[in-house]
Amino acid sequence: MLEPCTVVLDGDEERSVKAEVYFAVPTENPGLPSRDYRDQILRGAREWGLPQDYIEQDLETIETQ
């Protein structure tokens, strides 16, 4: 669900900006992600230098459909 909201940026000078933020809506039995989606998450995790043990133990083991 996309919601318009105001976000306060913190930095040299605090300021507000308008943004659309995605809020997940919990559902029962949402199903498994596709292999392509999991692989995209893995590419992003590696690109951003997330810890290798987290990638191997948590992300690579995500079950897919």
For each residue, the residues with C-beta under 8 A, 3 or more apart:
1: 22 23 24 25
2: 20 21 22 23
3: 20 21 23
4: 18 19 20
5: 18 19 20 21
6: 16 17 18 19
7: 16 17 18 19 21
8: 14 15 16
9: 14 15 16 17
10: 14
11: 14
12:
13:
14: 8 9 10 11
15: 8 9
16: 6 7 8 9
17: 6 7 9
18: 4 5 6 7
19: 4 5 6 7
20: 2 3 4 5
21: 2 3 5 7
22: 1 2
23: 1 2 3
24: 1
25: 1
26:
27: 30
28:
29:
30: 27
31: 65
32: 63 64 65
33: 37 38 62 64 65
34: 37 38 64 65
35: 38 39 64 65
36: 39 40
37: 33 34 40 41 64
38: 33 34 35 41 42 59 62 64
39: 35 36 42 43
40: 36 37 43 44
41: 37 38 44 45 59 62
42: 38 39 45 46 55 59 60
43: 39 40 46 47
44: 40 41 47 48
45: 41 42 48 50 54 55 59
46: 42 43 49 50 55
47: 43 44
48: 44 45
49: 46
50: 45 46 54 55 59
51: 54 55
52: 55 56
53: 56 57
54: 45 50 51 57 58 59
55: 42 45 46 50 51 52 58 59 60
56: 52 53 59 60 61
57: 53 54 60 61
58: 54 55 61 62
59: 38 41 42 45 50 54 55 56 62
60: 42 55 56 57
61: 56 57 58
62: 33 38 41 58 59
63: 32
64: 32 33 34 35 37 38
65: 31 32 33 34 35
